[in-house]
């Protein structure tokens, strides 16, 4: 990612950033789903 920044190649940087955000979001959703304690 830093090499792409140094070469001013912003397209792949944007794709990598969005992909990393999506993976993080999915992981958080899965963790919340499996660790959420239901009140009943």
PyMOL commands that place a pseudoatom at each C-alpha (Angstrom):
pseudoatom trace, name=CA, resn=UNK, resi=1, chain=A, elem=C, hetatm=0, pos=[0.000, 0.000, 0.000]
pseudoatom trace, name=CA, resn=UNK, resi=2, chain=A, elem=C, hetatm=0, pos=[2.831, 2.387, 0.817]
pseudoatom trace, name=CA, resn=UNK, resi=3, chain=A, elem=C, hetatm=0, pos=[4.568, 1.534, -2.468]
pseudoatom trace, name=CA, resn=UNK, resi=4, chain=A, elem=C, hetatm=0, pos=[1.385, 2.398, -4.358]
pseudoatom trace, name=CA, resn=UNK, resi=5, chain=A, elem=C, hetatm=0, pos=[1.190, 5.713, -2.516]
pseudoatom trace, name=CA, resn=UNK, resi=6, chain=A, elem=C, hetatm=0, pos=[4.736, 6.589, -3.445]
pseudoatom trace, name=CA, resn=UNK, resi=7, chain=A, elem=C, hetatm=0, pos=[3.961, 5.955, -7.111]
pseudoatom trace, name=CA, resn=UNK, resi=8, chain=A, elem=C, hetatm=0, pos=[0.756, 8.061, -6.860]
pseudoatom trace, name=CA, resn=UNK, resi=9, chain=A, elem=C, hetatm=0, pos=[-1.388, 5.123, -7.950]
pseudoatom trace, name=CA, resn=UNK, resi=10, chain=A, elem=C, hetatm=0, pos=[-4.606, 6.038, -6.132]
pseudoatom trace, name=CA, resn=UNK, resi=11, chain=A, elem=C, hetatm=0, pos=[-7.010, 3.593, -7.839]
pseudoatom trace, name=CA, resn=UNK, resi=12, chain=A, elem=C, hetatm=0, pos=[-5.584, 0.395, -6.304]
pseudoatom trace, name=CA, resn=UNK, resi=13, chain=A, elem=C, hetatm=0, pos=[-5.198, 2.171, -2.963]
pseudoatom trace, name=CA, resn=UNK, resi=14, chain=A, elem=C, hetatm=0, pos=[-8.924, 2.961, -2.977]
pseudoatom trace, name=CA, resn=UNK, resi=15, chain=A, elem=C, hetatm=0, pos=[-9.805, -0.629, -3.898]
pseudoatom trace, name=CA, resn=UNK, resi=16, chain=A, elem=C, hetatm=0, pos=[-7.587, -2.026, -1.131]
pseudoatom trace, name=CA, resn=UNK, resi=17, chain=A, elem=C, hetatm=0, pos=[-9.005, 0.411, 1.411]
pseudoatom trace, name=CA, resn=UNK, resi=18, chain=A, elem=C, hetatm=0, pos=[-12.624, -0.403, 0.586]
pseudoatom trace, name=CA, resn=UNK, resi=19, chain=A, elem=C, hetatm=0, pos=[-11.848, -4.140, 0.637]
pseudoatom trace, name=CA, resn=UNK, resi=20, chain=A, elem=C, hetatm=0, pos=[-10.184, -3.875, 4.038]
pseudoatom trace, name=CA, resn=UNK, resi=21, chain=A, elem=C, hetatm=0, pos=[-13.154, -1.891, 5.395]
pseudoatom trace, name=CA, resn=UNK, resi=22, chain=A, elem=C, hetatm=0, pos=[-15.604, -4.484, 4.053]
pseudoatom trace, name=CA, resn=UNK, resi=23, chain=A, elem=C, hetatm=0, pos=[-13.657, -7.372, 5.604]
pseudoatom trace, name=CA, resn=UNK, resi=24, chain=A, elem=C, hetatm=0, pos=[-13.493, -5.552, 8.939]
pseudoatom trace, name=CA, resn=UNK, resi=25, chain=A, elem=C, hetatm=0, pos=[-17.231, -4.799, 8.834]
pseudoatom trace, name=CA, resn=UNK, resi=26, chain=A, elem=C, hetatm=0, pos=[-18.088, -8.442, 8.086]
pseudoatom trace, name=CA, resn=UNK, resi=27, chain=A, elem=C, hetatm=0, pos=[-15.830, -9.698, 10.879]
pseudoatom trace, name=CA, resn=UNK, resi=28, chain=A, elem=C, hetatm=0, pos=[-17.407, -7.312, 13.392]
pseudoatom trace, name=CA, resn=UNK, resi=29, chain=A, elem=C, hetatm=0, pos=[-20.898, -8.395, 12.331]
pseudoatom trace, name=CA, resn=UNK, resi=30, chain=A, elem=C, hetatm=0, pos=[-19.973, -12.074, 12.729]
pseudoatom trace, name=CA, resn=UNK, resi=31, chain=A, elem=C, hetatm=0, pos=[-18.392, -11.502, 16.129]
pseudoatom trace, name=CA, resn=UNK, resi=32, chain=A, elem=C, hetatm=0, pos=[-21.452, -9.576, 17.309]
pseudoatom trace, name=CA, resn=UNK, resi=33, chain=A, elem=C, hetatm=0, pos=[-23.776, -12.275, 16.010]
pseudoatom trace, name=CA, resn=UNK, resi=34, chain=A, elem=C, hetatm=0, pos=[-21.993, -15.141, 17.773]
pseudoatom trace, name=CA, resn=UNK, resi=35, chain=A, elem=C, hetatm=0, pos=[-21.172, -13.347, 21.013]
pseudoatom trace, name=CA, resn=UNK, resi=36, chain=A, elem=C, hetatm=0, pos=[-24.421, -11.435, 21.513]
pseudoatom trace, name=CA, resn=UNK, resi=37, chain=A, elem=C, hetatm=0, pos=[-26.185, -12.665, 24.625]
pseudoatom trace, name=CA, resn=UNK, resi=38, chain=A, elem=C, hetatm=0, pos=[-29.900, -12.878, 24.249]
pseudoatom trace, name=CA, resn=UNK, resi=39, chain=A, elem=C, hetatm=0, pos=[-32.089, -11.788, 27.127]
pseudoatom trace, name=CA, resn=UNK, resi=40, chain=A, elem=C, hetatm=0, pos=[-34.891, -14.265, 27.836]
for i in range(1, 40): cmd.bond("trace and resi %d" % i, "trace and resi %d" % (i + 1))
show_as sticks, trace
zoom trace
